[in-house]
Amino acid sequence: MNKIGTLLNIPTQTLHKAYKITKTAGLEYVYIGNLHDCTHQSTYCPRYNELLNLKQEGI
């Protein structure tokens, strides 16, 4: 396995903890990528708390 593969094996609990820490610290556009979690896999407008429809291209 390559180095990147080992970095991507992060426990879900750790990702949720990092999410909570960053939101508490005041970051507004926080999401957890590559995780089947409808609430945390997307980012929301901090003013209206509505889902932002962001399309990632060219990556």
Secondary structure, DSSP 8 states (H G I E B T S, - for coil): --HHHHHT---HHHHHHHHHHHHHTT-SS----SS--TTTSS-B-TTT--B--------
